[in-house]
Amino acid sequence: MITFRLRCYGIVLLTLSSLVSLAQPADREIVNQSIEWFSVTTNWKVSPRTSLIVEGQFRQAEFFQPMQYQFRTGAEITLNKHFSIVPVGYVYTWNYKYGEQPTAFKNNEHRVWEQVTYKHSVSRLKLSHRLRFEQRFLQTHTDNGDGHVVNNGYNMFQKRLRYRFQAVVPLNHAALDPKTWFVSVYDEAFLSWGEGVTFHEPDQNRLYGGVGYQVAKPLSVQAGMLYHMLIKANGAKQENNVGVQVQVGYNIDLTHH
Protein backbone atom coordinates (compact mmCIF):
# COMPACT_ATOMS: atom_id res chain seq x y z
CA MET A 1 0.00 0.00 0.00
CA ILE A 2 2.81 2.43 0.87
CA THR A 3 4.61 1.65 -2.40
CA PHE A 4 1.43 2.26 -4.39
CA ARG A 5 0.87 5.66 -2.71
CA LEU A 6 4.45 6.72 -3.38
CA ARG A 7 4.09 5.82 -7.05
CA CYS A 8 0.87 7.84 -7.32
CA TYR A 9 2.48 10.94 -5.83
CA GLY A 10 5.48 10.50 -8.13
CA ILE A 11 3.22 10.39 -11.20
CA VAL A 12 1.39 13.55 -10.09
CA LEU A 13 4.68 15.38 -9.51
CA LEU A 14 6.09 14.42 -12.91
CA THR A 15 2.85 15.38 -14.66
CA LEU A 16 2.78 18.84 -13.06
CA SER A 17 6.46 19.38 -13.91
CA SER A 18 5.78 18.48 -17.54
CA LEU A 19 2.86 20.94 -17.75
CA VAL A 20 5.05 23.74 -16.38
CA SER A 21 7.77 22.95 -18.94
CA LEU A 22 5.30 23.04 -21.84
CA ALA A 23 4.27 26.58 -20.89
CA GLN A 24 7.79 27.99 -21.40
CA PRO A 25 8.20 30.31 -24.42
CA ALA A 26 10.72 29.35 -27.10
CA ASP A 27 12.32 32.82 -27.32
CA ARG A 28 13.49 32.83 -23.69
CA GLU A 29 17.06 31.78 -22.86
CA ILE A 30 16.53 28.69 -20.69
CA VAL A 31 19.13 26.63 -18.84
CA ASN A 32 18.71 23.33 -16.99
CA GLN A 33 20.72 22.84 -13.82
CA SER A 34 21.00 20.53 -10.83
CA ILE A 35 20.36 21.77 -7.28
CA GLU A 36 20.94 20.56 -3.73
CA TRP A 37 18.86 22.37 -1.09
CA PHE A 38 19.01 21.81 2.68
CA SER A 39 17.09 23.50 5.48
CA VAL A 40 16.84 23.39 9.27
CA THR A 41 13.74 24.92 10.89
CA THR A 42 12.90 25.27 14.57
CA ASN A 43 9.81 26.68 16.24
CA TRP A 44 10.43 27.83 19.81
CA LYS A 45 7.08 27.88 21.62
CA VAL A 46 7.31 30.73 24.12
CA SER A 47 3.62 30.92 25.12
CA PRO A 48 0.46 28.89 24.40
CA ARG A 49 -0.17 30.93 21.23
CA THR A 50 3.23 32.33 20.24
CA SER A 51 6.28 30.67 18.66
CA LEU A 52 9.58 32.07 17.47
CA ILE A 53 10.64 30.78 14.05
CA VAL A 54 14.38 30.28 13.49
CA GLU A 55 15.40 28.87 10.11
CA GLY A 56 18.53 28.30 8.04
CA GLN A 57 18.45 27.62 4.30
CA PHE A 58 21.52 26.28 2.47
CA ARG A 59 20.99 26.16 -1.29
CA GLN A 60 23.55 24.87 -3.77
CA ALA A 61 23.50 24.43 -7.56
CA GLU A 62 25.50 22.43 -10.08
CA PHE A 63 27.06 20.02 -7.57
CA PHE A 64 27.35 22.16 -4.45
CA GLN A 65 28.22 25.57 -5.86
CA PRO A 66 26.90 28.12 -3.32
CA MET A 67 23.62 29.47 -4.70
CA GLN A 68 21.82 31.17 -1.82
CA TYR A 69 22.09 31.01 1.97
CA GLN A 70 19.42 32.40 4.27
CA PHE A 71 18.76 33.14 7.92
CA ARG A 72 15.08 33.68 8.78
CA THR A 73 13.27 34.56 11.98
CA GLY A 74 9.79 35.75 12.93
CA ALA A 75 7.07 35.51 15.56
CA GLU A 76 4.14 33.24 14.67
CA ILE A 77 0.85 33.73 16.53
CA THR A 78 -1.76 30.95 16.54
CA LEU A 79 -5.27 32.40 16.34
CA ASN A 80 -7.19 29.12 16.44
CA LYS A 81 -6.79 25.51 15.23
CA HIS A 82 -6.93 26.66 11.58
CA PHE A 83 -5.30 30.10 11.35
CA SER A 84 -1.91 31.50 12.32
CA ILE A 85 -0.17 34.74 11.37
CA VAL A 86 3.33 36.19 11.35
CA PRO A 87 2.80 39.95 11.80
CA VAL A 88 6.48 40.64 11.10
CA GLY A 89 9.63 38.65 10.36
CA TYR A 90 13.17 39.24 9.12
CA VAL A 91 15.47 37.48 6.64
CA TYR A 92 19.06 38.05 5.63
CA THR A 93 20.01 36.44 2.32
CA TRP A 94 23.45 35.80 0.86
CA ASN A 95 23.13 35.61 -2.95
CA TYR A 96 26.01 34.04 -4.86
CA LYS A 97 27.10 33.92 -8.50
CA TYR A 98 26.39 30.39 -9.74
CA GLY A 99 25.48 28.20 -12.69
CA GLU A 100 25.12 29.04 -16.38
CA GLN A 101 23.38 32.43 -15.92
CA PRO A 102 25.40 34.05 -13.13
CA THR A 103 24.66 37.57 -11.93
CA ALA A 104 27.27 40.28 -12.39
CA PHE A 105 27.76 40.74 -8.64
CA LYS A 106 26.97 39.04 -5.32
CA ASN A 107 24.04 41.21 -4.27
CA ASN A 108 22.81 40.22 -0.81
CA GLU A 109 19.54 41.43 0.73
CA HIS A 110 17.62 42.37 3.85
CA ARG A 111 14.01 41.24 3.83
CA VAL A 112 10.94 41.96 5.96
CA TRP A 113 8.01 39.54 5.67
CA GLU A 114 4.49 38.82 6.91
CA GLN A 115 2.29 35.77 6.38
CA VAL A 116 -1.01 34.06 7.12
CA THR A 117 -1.45 30.28 7.18
CA TYR A 118 -4.66 28.25 7.05
CA LYS A 119 -4.59 24.53 7.96
CA HIS A 120 -7.30 21.89 7.71
CA SER A 121 -7.72 18.15 7.24
CA VAL A 122 -9.62 15.87 4.91
CA SER A 123 -9.63 12.45 6.58
CA ARG A 124 -5.90 11.64 7.04
CA LEU A 125 -4.82 14.29 4.54
CA LYS A 126 -3.27 17.36 6.23
CA LEU A 127 -3.60 20.48 4.06
CA SER A 128 -2.13 23.96 4.49
CA HIS A 129 -2.32 27.22 2.55
CA ARG A 130 0.36 29.84 3.17
CA LEU A 131 0.30 33.41 1.84
CA ARG A 132 3.51 35.39 2.40
CA PHE A 133 4.24 39.06 1.59
CA GLU A 134 7.87 40.24 1.39
CA GLN A 135 9.57 43.62 1.25
CA ARG A 136 13.05 43.18 -0.19
CA PHE A 137 16.00 45.59 0.15
CA LEU A 138 18.59 44.33 -2.33
CA GLN A 139 22.23 45.27 -2.43
CA THR A 140 23.60 46.66 -5.70
CA HIS A 141 27.12 47.07 -7.07
CA THR A 142 28.56 48.97 -10.04
CA ASP A 143 31.86 48.72 -11.88
CA ASN A 144 33.37 52.19 -12.46
CA GLY A 145 35.25 50.95 -15.54
CA ASP A 146 38.74 50.39 -14.16
CA GLY A 147 37.88 47.13 -12.41
CA HIS A 148 37.00 48.79 -9.11
CA VAL A 149 33.59 47.63 -7.86
CA VAL A 150 31.51 50.12 -5.86
CA ASN A 151 29.06 48.85 -3.22
CA ASN A 152 25.95 51.05 -3.48
CA GLY A 153 24.30 49.60 -0.38
CA TYR A 154 20.85 48.01 -0.07
CA ASN A 155 19.22 50.60 -2.32
CA MET A 156 16.96 48.51 -4.60
CA PHE A 157 13.43 47.95 -3.26
CA GLN A 158 11.18 45.16 -4.50
CA LYS A 159 8.04 43.46 -3.22
CA ARG A 160 6.98 39.86 -3.62
CA LEU A 161 3.86 37.80 -2.99
CA ARG A 162 4.09 34.04 -2.43
CA TYR A 163 1.41 31.37 -2.16
CA ARG A 164 2.16 27.77 -1.11
CA PHE A 165 -0.20 24.81 -1.05
CA GLN A 166 1.02 21.77 0.88
CA ALA A 167 -0.41 18.31 1.49
CA VAL A 168 0.94 15.76 3.99
CA VAL A 169 -0.29 12.17 4.30
CA PRO A 170 0.72 9.92 7.23
CA LEU A 171 1.36 6.39 5.98
CA ASN A 172 1.65 3.88 8.82
CA HIS A 173 -0.38 5.81 11.44
CA ALA A 174 -3.51 7.94 11.31
CA ALA A 175 -1.68 11.04 12.60
CA LEU A 176 1.86 12.42 12.59
CA ASP A 177 2.83 10.61 15.79
CA PRO A 178 6.39 9.55 16.59
CA LYS A 179 7.72 6.79 14.31
CA THR A 180 5.35 7.76 11.49
CA TRP A 181 6.31 7.75 7.81
CA PHE A 182 4.62 10.39 5.66
CA VAL A 183 4.44 11.77 2.13
CA SER A 184 4.72 15.53 1.61
CA VAL A 185 3.89 17.48 -1.56
CA TYR A 186 3.89 21.25 -2.06
CA ASP A 187 3.71 23.83 -4.82
CA GLU A 188 4.66 27.48 -4.30
CA ALA A 189 4.22 30.34 -6.80
CA PHE A 190 5.86 33.80 -6.66
CA LEU A 191 4.98 37.20 -8.11
CA SER A 192 7.43 40.14 -7.94
CA TRP A 193 7.25 43.85 -8.65
CA GLY A 194 9.30 46.97 -7.93
CA GLU A 195 12.64 48.47 -8.98
CA GLY A 196 14.37 46.52 -11.74
CA VAL A 197 11.42 44.17 -12.34
CA THR A 198 10.00 44.43 -15.87
CA PHE A 199 8.48 40.92 -16.02
CA HIS A 200 5.05 41.21 -14.41
CA GLU A 201 3.84 37.60 -14.40
CA PRO A 202 4.49 34.78 -11.90
CA ASP A 203 8.28 34.51 -12.02
CA GLN A 204 9.11 31.58 -9.79
CA ASN A 205 7.63 28.20 -8.94
CA ARG A 206 8.75 25.44 -6.59
CA LEU A 207 7.25 21.97 -6.89
CA TYR A 208 8.29 19.32 -4.35
CA GLY A 209 7.40 15.73 -3.54
CA GLY A 210 9.12 13.64 -0.91
CA VAL A 211 9.00 11.16 1.95
CA GLY A 212 9.53 11.98 5.61
CA TYR A 213 9.80 10.38 9.01
CA GLN A 214 8.48 11.78 12.30
CA VAL A 215 11.35 10.60 14.50
CA ALA A 216 9.89 11.96 17.76
CA LYS A 217 7.32 14.56 18.73
CA PRO A 218 9.73 17.49 18.22
CA LEU A 219 11.86 16.05 15.38
CA SER A 220 11.07 15.26 11.74
CA VAL A 221 13.19 14.73 8.63
CA GLN A 222 12.20 14.52 4.99
CA ALA A 223 13.81 14.37 1.57
CA GLY A 224 12.53 14.42 -1.97
CA MET A 225 12.75 15.87 -5.47
CA LEU A 226 12.39 19.59 -6.11
CA TYR A 227 11.65 21.35 -9.40
CA HIS A 228 12.54 25.05 -9.19
CA MET A 229 11.62 27.38 -12.08
CA LEU A 230 13.08 30.90 -11.91
CA ILE A 231 12.44 33.63 -14.49
CA LYS A 232 14.83 36.57 -14.24
CA ALA A 233 13.56 40.13 -13.60
CA ASN A 234 13.51 41.12 -17.30
CA GLY A 235 11.79 37.91 -18.44
CA ALA A 236 14.53 37.11 -20.98
CA LYS A 237 16.30 34.37 -19.01
CA GLN A 238 15.05 31.36 -17.06
CA GLU A 239 16.48 28.61 -14.89
CA ASN A 240 14.94 25.14 -14.69
CA ASN A 241 16.55 23.63 -11.61
CA VAL A 242 15.90 20.02 -10.61
CA GLY A 243 17.41 18.20 -7.67
CA VAL A 244 17.09 17.10 -4.08
CA GLN A 245 15.68 18.94 -1.09
CA VAL A 246 16.35 17.78 2.48
CA GLN A 247 14.44 19.35 5.38
CA VAL A 248 14.94 18.94 9.13
CA GLY A 249 12.41 20.29 11.62
CA TYR A 250 12.92 20.48 15.38
CA ASN A 251 10.40 22.18 17.67
CA ILE A 252 11.20 23.36 21.19
CA ASP A 253 8.47 23.89 23.78
CA LEU A 254 9.74 26.46 26.30
CA THR A 255 6.38 26.67 28.12
CA HIS A 256 7.09 23.39 29.93
CA HIS A 257 10.30 24.61 31.55
C-alpha positions in Angstrom: 0.0 0.0 0.0 2.8 2.4 0.9 4.6 1.7 -2.4 1.4 2.3 -4.4 0.9 5.7 -2.7 4.4 6.7 -3.4 4.1 5.8 -7.0 0.9 7.8 -7.3 2.5 10.9 -5.8 5.5 10.5 -8.1 3.2 10.4 -11.2 1.4 13.5 -10.1 4.7 15.4 -9.5 6.1 14.4 -12.9 2.9 15.4 -14.7 2.8 18.8 -13.1 6.5 19.4 -13.9 5.8 18.5 -17.5 2.9 20.9 -17.7 5.0 23.7 -16.4 7.8 23.0 -18.9 5.3 23.0 -21.8 4.3 26.6 -20.9 7.8 28.0 -21.4 8.2 30.3 -24.4 10.7 29.4 -27.1 12.3 32.8 -27.3 13.5 32.8 -23.7 17.1 31.8 -22.9 16.5 28.7 -20.7 19.1 26.6 -18.8 18.7 23.3 -17.0 20.7 22.8 -13.8 21.0 20.5 -10.8 20.4 21.8 -7.3 20.9 20.6 -3.7 18.9 22.4 -1.1 19.0 21.8 2.7 17.1 23.5 5.5 16.8 23.4 9.3 13.7 24.9 10.9 12.9 25.3 14.6 9.8 26.7 16.2 10.4 27.8 19.8 7.1 27.9 21.6 7.3 30.7 24.1 3.6 30.9 25.1 0.5 28.9 24.4 -0.2 30.9 21.2 3.2 32.3 20.2 6.3 30.7 18.7 9.6 32.1 17.5 10.6 30.8 14.0 14.4 30.3 13.5 15.4 28.9 10.1 18.5 28.3 8.0 18.5 27.6 4.3 21.5 26.3 2.5 21.0 26.2 -1.3 23.5 24.9 -3.8 23.5 24.4 -7.6 25.5 22.4 -10.1 27.1 20.0 -7.6 27.3 22.2 -4.5 28.2 25.6 -5.9 26.9 28.1 -3.3 23.6 29.5 -4.7 21.8 31.2 -1.8 22.1 31.0 2.0 19.4 32.4 4.3 18.8 33.1 7.9 15.1 33.7 8.8 13.3 34.6 12.0 9.8 35.7 12.9 7.1 35.5 15.6 4.1 33.2 14.7 0.8 33.7 16.5 -1.8 31.0 16.5 -5.3 32.4 16.3 -7.2 29.1 16.4 -6.8 25.5 15.2 -6.9 26.7 11.6 -5.3 30.1 11.4 -1.9 31.5 12.3 -0.2 34.7 11.4 3.3 36.2 11.3 2.8 39.9 11.8 6.5 40.6 11.1 9.6 38.7 10.4 13.2 39.2 9.1 15.5 37.5 6.6 19.1 38.1 5.6 20.0 36.4 2.3 23.5 35.8 0.9 23.1 35.6 -2.9 26.0 34.0 -4.9 27.1 33.9 -8.5 26.4 30.4 -9.7 25.5 28.2 -12.7 25.1 29.0 -16.4 23.4 32.4 -15.9 25.4 34.1 -13.1 24.7 37.6 -11.9 27.3 40.3 -12.4 27.8 40.7 -8.6 27.0 39.0 -5.3 24.0 41.2 -4.3 22.8 40.2 -0.8 19.5 41.4 0.7 17.6 42.4 3.8 14.0 41.2 3.8 10.9 42.0 6.0 8.0 39.5 5.7 4.5 38.8 6.9 2.3 35.8 6.4 -1.0 34.1 7.1 -1.5 30.3 7.2 -4.7 28.2 7.1 -4.6 24.5 8.0 -7.3 21.9 7.7 -7.7 18.1 7.2 -9.6 15.9 4.9 -9.6 12.5 6.6 -5.9 11.6 7.0 -4.8 14.3 4.5 -3.3 17.4 6.2 -3.6 20.5 4.1 -2.1 24.0 4.5 -2.3 27.2 2.5 0.4 29.8 3.2 0.3 33.4 1.8 3.5 35.4 2.4 4.2 39.1 1.6 7.9 40.2 1.4 9.6 43.6 1.3 13.1 43.2 -0.2 16.0 45.6 0.1 18.6 44.3 -2.3 22.2 45.3 -2.4 23.6 46.7 -5.7 27.1 47.1 -7.1 28.6 49.0 -10.0 31.9 48.7 -11.9 33.4 52.2 -12.5 35.2 51.0 -15.5 38.7 50.4 -14.2 37.9 47.1 -12.4 37.0 48.8 -9.1 33.6 47.6 -7.9 31.5 50.1 -5.9 29.1 48.9 -3.2 25.9 51.1 -3.5 24.3 49.6 -0.4 20.9 48.0 -0.1 19.2 50.6 -2.3 17.0 48.5 -4.6 13.4 47.9 -3.3 11.2 45.2 -4.5 8.0 43.5 -3.2 7.0 39.9 -3.6 3.9 37.8 -3.0 4.1 34.0 -2.4 1.4 31.4 -2.2 2.2 27.8 -1.1 -0.2 24.8 -1.0 1.0 21.8 0.9 -0.4 18.3 1.5 0.9 15.8 4.0 -0.3 12.2 4.3 0.7 9.9 7.2 1.4 6.4 6.0 1.7 3.9 8.8 -0.4 5.8 11.4 -3.5 7.9 11.3 -1.7 11.0 12.6 1.9 12.4 12.6 2.8 10.6 15.8 6.4 9.5 16.6 7.7 6.8 14.3 5.3 7.8 11.5 6.3 7.8 7.8 4.6 10.4 5.7 4.4 11.8 2.1 4.7 15.5 1.6 3.9 17.5 -1.6 3.9 21.2 -2.1 3.7 23.8 -4.8 4.7 27.5 -4.3 4.2 30.3 -6.8 5.9 33.8 -6.7 5.0 37.2 -8.1 7.4 40.1 -7.9 7.2 43.8 -8.6 9.3 47.0 -7.9 12.6 48.5 -9.0 14.4 46.5 -11.7 11.4 44.2 -12.3 10.0 44.4 -15.9 8.5 40.9 -16.0 5.0 41.2 -14.4 3.8 37.6 -14.4 4.5 34.8 -11.9 8.3 34.5 -12.0 9.1 31.6 -9.8 7.6 28.2 -8.9 8.7 25.4 -6.6 7.3 22.0 -6.9 8.3 19.3 -4.3 7.4 15.7 -3.5 9.1 13.6 -0.9 9.0 11.2 1.9 9.5 12.0 5.6 9.8 10.4 9.0 8.5 11.8 12.3 11.3 10.6 14.5 9.9 12.0 17.8 7.3 14.6 18.7 9.7 17.5 18.2 11.9 16.0 15.4 11.1 15.3 11.7 13.2 14.7 8.6 12.2 14.5 5.0 13.8 14.4 1.6 12.5 14.4 -2.0 12.7 15.9 -5.5 12.4 19.6 -6.1 11.6 21.3 -9.4 12.5 25.0 -9.2 11.6 27.4 -12.1 13.1 30.9 -11.9 12.4 33.6 -14.5 14.8 36.6 -14.2 13.6 40.1 -13.6 13.5 41.1 -17.3 11.8 37.9 -18.4 14.5 37.1 -21.0 16.3 34.4 -19.0 15.1 31.4 -17.1 16.5 28.6 -14.9 14.9 25.1 -14.7 16.6 23.6 -11.6 15.9 20.0 -10.6 17.4 18.2 -7.7 17.1 17.1 -4.1 15.7 18.9 -1.1 16.4 17.8 2.5 14.4 19.4 5.4 14.9 18.9 9.1 12.4 20.3 11.6 12.9 20.5 15.4 10.4 22.2 17.7 11.2 23.4 21.2 8.5 23.9 23.8 9.7 26.5 26.3 6.4 26.7 28.1 7.1 23.4 29.9 10.3 24.6 31.6 
